[in-house]
């Protein structure tokens, strides 16, 4: 139980620190860059999924639908 309390306190402190950092211009730029990279990664994953799904449908293989 004590470890969970420390974990929760660490998460909360991380959120507070990130919020304070986001209030600065370099912080906003940093988080905008992280956000752009995360969106690009998610888009690449989605495109790969859709391409593979199209390949499987073209061969007549069963899909997860």
Rosetta blueprint (number, residue, H / E / L):
1 X L
2 X H
3 X H
4 X H
5 X H
6 X H
7 X H
8 X H
9 X H
10 X H
11 X H
12 X H
13 X H
14 X H
15 X H
16 X H
17 X H
18 X H
19 X H
20 X H
21 X H
22 X H
23 X L
24 X L
25 X H
26 X H
27 X H
28 X H
29 X H
30 X H
31 X H
32 X H
33 X H
34 X H
35 X H
36 X H
37 X H
38 X H
39 X H
40 X H
41 X H
42 X H
43 X H
44 X H
45 X H
46 X H
47 X H
48 X H
49 X H
50 X H
51 X H
52 X H
53 X H
54 X H
55 X H
56 X H
57 X H
58 X H
59 X H
60 X L
61 X L
62 X L
63 X L
64 X L
65 X L
